[in-house]
Amino acid sequence: MKKGIHPENYRIVAFKDMSNEDVFLTKSTADTKETIEVDGVEYPLVKMEISRSSHPFYTGKAKLIDTAGRIDKFKNKYDKFKKPAAKTEE
């Protein structure tokens, strides 16, 4: 590997999945101003909307929480193209 191109400021950082409150620790250079206390030790905090503990691919569950309202935005945008329901004659 080339020397001098990799960051030197690795430290233990807490990553928090906001959809299920799961917290895991790993080394990272991610810049953050927030902190969290885990097992009595304070760590820098990075908040995420989805992680390995909530993503359907990893959990095997098909349900995905739509925190940003993307599904509703999509439905509202394409409602105008919806075909009117056909009337049935009795």
N, C-alpha and C positions, 0 to 999 in steps of 0.2 A: 504494500500500500504506500501511497505517497505520504511523505512526512509533512506536517504543518497544515493539513487541510481539515483535520478533524477537531471538533471543539474539545476544550480541556475542562469546561465547567460542568461536568456531570455531577449530579447530586440526587439523593433520594427524593422523589416527588410523589404526592398522593393524587391519584386520578379518581374522580367521583362521578359515577353514572347518576345523573339527575332523575332518570325515570324510575329507578328502583333503589336509590341511595347506596348502592354497592361502592365500596372504596377499596382500591388496591394500590400498592406501593411498587415503584420501579425506578430505575435510574433514568434521568432525563435532563435535557438542557432547556426544557420549556420555561419561558419567562412568565411569571405570574406574581401578582401582588397579594393574593389571598393566601391564607394559611388554614390548616385544620389540625386538630390534635387527634392522633391515633395511638392508642395504648400509652398515653401519657407523654408522647413525644410530638412536638409541633413540626409539621412538614409544609412546604409550599403546596398549594392546591390548584389543580386544573379540573374544571367542570366540563363534563361531556354530556351530550344528549343520548348517546347510545354507546354501548360497549359490548364486550364478549358475554356479559352476564344478562343482557337484555335483547341482543340481536337475534332474530328468528333463525338465522343460519346456525348459530352456535347453541341455541337453547332447544331447537327442534319444535318450537311452538310457532304457529303461523300468525299469531296476533302481534301487531306492531303498534305501539302507542304513537299517535300523530301529535307531537307536542307543538309543532309550528303551524298546524292548520292547513297543511299542503293539500290534503285530500279535499277539504271543503272548498278551498280556492279553485281547485281543478273542476269540481262539480259545478260550482257557480259560473265559472268561465264558459263551460260547454253546455249549460242548460238551454241556451238559446238555440242550439242545434238539435235539440230533442224533438223527435217526430211526435205529433199529436196522437193520442190513443185512438185506434179505429173504433167507430161505433158499431155495435152489434145490433142487428135487426131481430126483433122477436116476433 
